[in-house]
């Protein structure tokens, strides 16, 4: 048994967005004080918001395909 995982969790995106958020926060506090905090947090919100949107689209498309398949089901047409 090896100590190396076969499929390790890749956190590169998390670190990139975290670093970008820190850079933008430092810029707001030092140079661009007129920026609003939503603009500073936008990289983090984009990273965190991607997963729920991705899952929502996947579930909606699955439900759509199920509805289309139920409408065209030959067993249902046979009994109607």
Residue, then its C-alpha position, 0 to 999 in steps of 0.5 A: x500500500x502506498x502513501x500517495x493517493x491515486x486521485x488527490x484533491x487538486x486545490x490549485x484553483x482555490x489557491x489562485x483565487x485566494x491569492x487574487x482576493x488577497x492582492x485585490x484586498x491589499x490594493x483596496x486598502x492601499x491604493x484604490x480606496x474607492x473600490x467597493x468591497x463587492x469588487x474586492x470579493x468578486x474573485x472569491x464569489x466567482x469561485x464559490x458561485x461556480x459550483x452551485x450554478x454548475x450543479x443547478x444546470x446539471x439538475x435542470x438538464x437532467x430533469x429536462x431529459x427525463x420529461x422529454x423521455x417520458x413524453x416519448x415513451x412507447x409504453x405510455x403511448x400504448x396505453x393511451 
